[in-house]
């Protein structure tokens, strides 16, 4: 998939509901990022990494907090979290984008 295809998928799931938020007060217009592939520590397999698309950062100014990621193989969205001094950590899949946003 290309970054544009991932962005289109996210926009389709938002379906024009740009005012939607979650318990963390995420503003979709401010927190969505240009999709980019990144490596994450896999919390389910010590020492293993997983490559996922980053699509949203809870705090894009400094990259801290939760992130919403996308796996193009399984076509699922999930959460990752920032790590102090290391690679961000993937913590699980939640299905679609909206379910993942609400699980944050």
Secondary structure by P-SEA (a helix, b strand, c coil): ccaaaaaaaaaaaaccccccccccccccccccccbbbbbbcccccccbbbbbbbcccccccccccbbbbbbccccccbbbbbccccccccccccccaaaaaaac
